[in-house]
Amino acid sequence: MTMAGRLPEPYGRDGGGSNLADILERVLDKGIVIAGDIRINLLDIELLTIKLRLIVASVDRAKEMGIDWWEHDPELSTRARRDQLTRENHELRERLAALEALEAGRGQRHEREEEDR
């Protein structure tokens, strides 16, 4: 039975609705995937295709799914930046040691040539 002149209750006020915080908590807990493709064709010739994939989830949930790229990106993680600098430093020290050994070998060869003369 409907009553004439009565408006429906606003969303979320019927007792069983959820507020924004509940919805956000549920989305972050479970995760949500939004996918879509954009294609631009001209006379049946494909000029451009853009594939969009968006995952909205909490950090913990993303890690459970195996998504942790932000931990290895030097632009986003100080630990990743520190690891990158440590690796570069190690490589430079190895290159320097190799150059010094090469130079020492040249010096010894030059001294032997001088002695032979």
C-alpha positions in Angstrom: 0.0 0.0 0.0 1.4 3.4 -1.0 0.5 6.7 0.5 -0.2 9.6 -1.8 2.0 12.6 -1.3 4.7 10.7 0.7 8.3 10.9 -0.6 10.7 7.9 -0.3 13.3 8.1 2.4 16.7 9.3 1.4 19.3 6.6 0.7 20.8 5.2 3.9 18.0 6.2 6.2 15.9 3.1 5.9 17.9 1.3 8.7 19.6 -1.2 6.5 21.6 1.2 4.4 25.3 1.9 4.6 27.1 5.1 5.1 30.1 6.1 3.0 32.6 4.9 5.6 31.0 1.4 5.6 31.0 1.3 1.8 34.6 2.4 1.6 35.7 -0.1 4.2 34.0 -2.9 2.3 35.6 -1.8 -1.0 39.1 -1.6 0.5 38.7 -4.9 2.3 37.5 -6.9 -0.7 38.9 -4.8 -3.5 37.3 -3.7 -6.7 38.5 -3.9 -10.3 37.4 -1.5 -13.0 38.4 -2.3 -16.5 37.7 -0.8 -19.9 39.1 -0.2 -23.3 39.0 2.9 -25.5 39.5 2.5 -29.2 39.7 5.1 -31.8 39.1 4.0 -35.4 39.0 5.9 -38.6 37.4 4.1 -41.6 37.8 0.7 -39.9 41.5 1.4 -39.2 42.5 1.3 -35.6 44.4 4.4 -34.7 44.6 4.2 -31.0 43.8 1.7 -28.3 43.9 2.5 -24.6 43.4 -0.3 -22.1 42.5 0.9 -18.6 42.7 -1.3 -15.5 42.1 0.1 -12.1 42.3 -1.8 -8.9 41.0 -0.1 -5.7 42.1 -2.0 -2.5 43.8 -1.5 0.8 47.6 -2.0 0.9 47.2 -5.2 2.9 44.7 -6.6 0.4 47.0 -5.6 -2.6 49.9 -7.4 -1.0 47.8 -10.5 -0.6 47.1 -10.3 -4.3 50.8 -10.0 -5.0 50.8 -6.3 -5.9 53.6 -4.4 -4.3 55.2 -2.4 -7.0 55.3 0.8 -4.8 57.8 -1.0 -2.5 60.4 -1.4 -5.3 59.9 2.0 -7.1 62.7 4.4 -6.0 60.4 7.4 -6.6 57.9 6.1 -4.1 59.9 4.2 -1.5 62.8 5.5 0.5 63.9 1.9 1.1 63.9 1.2 -2.6 65.9 4.4 -3.3 68.4 3.4 -0.6 68.7 0.0 -2.1 69.2 1.5 -5.5 71.9 3.8 -4.3 73.7 0.9 -2.4 73.6 -1.2 -5.6 75.0 1.7 -7.7 77.7 2.4 -5.1 78.8 -1.2 -5.2 78.9 -1.3 -9.0 81.0 1.9 -9.0 83.4 0.5 -6.5 83.9 -2.6 -8.6 84.5 -0.5 -11.7 87.0 1.7 -9.9 88.8 -1.4 -8.5 89.0 -2.8 -12.1 90.4 0.5 -13.5 92.9 0.7 -10.7 94.1 -2.9 -11.3 94.3 -2.1 -15.1 96.3 1.0 -14.4 98.6 -0.8 -12.0 99.2 -3.5 -14.7 100.1 -0.8 -17.2 102.5 0.8 -14.7 104.3 -2.4 -14.0 104.6 -3.2 -17.8 106.0 0.3 -18.4 108.6 -0.2 -15.6 109.7 -3.5 -17.1 110.1 -1.9 -20.6 112.2 0.8 -19.1 114.4 -1.8 -17.4 114.9 -3.8 -20.6 116.2 -0.7 -22.4 
